[in-house]
């Protein structure tokens, strides 16, 4: 039996990560330096995992979405 393949993280650059959470890019960099987020990429090109960002947004807001993240159209939130 073979081990399941590891799926690489879906990553976005610092600016998009900041936009998704509704915080300045400097905050994303600070959280990464403090160990709240994992930094991917190479020197000069930081990227952050979307799933990790969503988990941090949920921890910050208690809603599961950051300030800049809207529910998809047709979601349960709209029909409730």
N, C-alpha and C positions, 0 to 999 in steps of 0.2 A: 504494500500500500504506500502510495506516495503522499508526502506532506502537501497540504493545500498551498497554493501559490499565494504569496503575500502581495496584497494590492498596494501599490504606491499611494501615498497621500495625495489628495487634490490640493494643490497649493496655489496661493495668490501672492502677488508682491505686497510690500508694506503698505503702499498707498491704498490698495483695494481692501486690505485687511482693516485698515483704519476706517475707511468709508463704511464697511460692513458693520462695524461695531459703533460707529458714531463717535469716534475719538480721534485726536490728532495722531499723525504718524509717529511722533515722538513717544506717545504713550505705548504704542505697539512695541517699539524698540526697547522701551524701559521694561515692559512686562517680559520680553524675551531675555533681557539681561538679568532679571530677577528670577527667572525660571518658571514663570507663569505660562509661557508659550515656548514651543520648540521652534528654533530658527532652522530653516532649510535653505538650500541654495548654495551659492559660492560667494567668495569675497566680493563685495560691491553689489550683490544681487540677493538680498534677503527675501525669503518667501515663507509663508505660514500656512499650515494645514487648515482647510475650511472646517472640518469636523471639530478640530481643537478650538477654533475660533467660536463656533456655535456653542460648544460646551462652556466656554468662558462667558459668552453672552448670557447663557442661561443662568450661570452662577451669579452674574452681576445683576441681572434684572428679574430673575425668577420666571421669565416668560418663555425662554427657549429661543428667543430671537433678540438680536441686538437692536439698538435704537434705529439703525439704518436699514434693518431687514424687514421687509413686508411679507405677509403671508401670501402664498401663491394664489392666483385667481382660482375661484371655485373651491377654495379650501373650506374646511369645517368652520373656521372662524367667521367666514362671511355668512354662512347659512345658519349660524346659531342665533 
